[in-house]
């Protein structure tokens, strides 16, 4: 599995920890920055992760900022991206199973390292159910994207 990983300065340290743990279990990490705690703008990293997922360069994405809110808002502006801010494991796997979430967003100032790792594992271990009701709902989400693009 190829995971696009990105963070602003608020999520830098947690991104580094997650990258190390993912690599240790054999996941291919596409680290899209940032590379330090120097202040940067979260939309740049949200776009990088979302674009990697959208293009197929990555199977899924993990995005971090201080609260997770800004990065989530920015990533969801990219067509085809379904980014979800999660603070619990149920949401991390259910977002994939029901909503085909393809970018997990974490608030690095909200969740600690161990919880963040649990969330990432839960997210990566989940698969979209493909049930008719979920496909129907996703089609409606895609229709909303198409309306706003027109």
C-alpha positions, 0 to 999 in steps of 0.5 A, a space after each residue: 500500500 502506498 500512503 501519501 503523508 503530509 503535514 504543516 508545521 503543527 503536524 510535523 512531529 507526528 507525521 514523522 512518527 507515523 511515517 517511521 511506523 508505517 515504513 516499519 510495517 512495510 507500507 510505502 510512504 510518500 512523504 510530501 512534507 513539510 520537513 520542519 517545524 518552520 511555519 508553512 501553510 496547511 492548504 499546500 500540504 492538503 493539496 499535495 496529499 489530495 492530488 497524490 491520492 486523486 492521481 493514483 500515485 498513492 492509494 490513500 492519504 494521511 494529513 495532519 495539521 494542528 487541529 485537523 480542521 483546516 487541512 480537512 477543509 482544504 483537502 475536501 476542495 479537491 474533486 474525488 477526495 473524501 477527507 475525514 477528520 477523526 479522533 476515534 477508531 470507529 470513525 477512522 474505519 467507518 469512514 472508509 467502510 461506509 463513505 469510501 474515505 480516502 484521506 484521514 485527517 488528524 489534529 496533531 494538537 488534539 490526539 497523542 502519538 499512540 491514539 494517532 497510530 491506532 487511528 491510522 491502523 484502523 483507517 488502513 485496515 478498513 475497506 469500502 463495503 460496496 453496499 448499495 446504500 453506500 454506493 448510492 450515497 457516494 453517487 450523490 456526493 459525486 453529483 454535488 461535486 459536479 454541480 459545484 464544478 459547473 
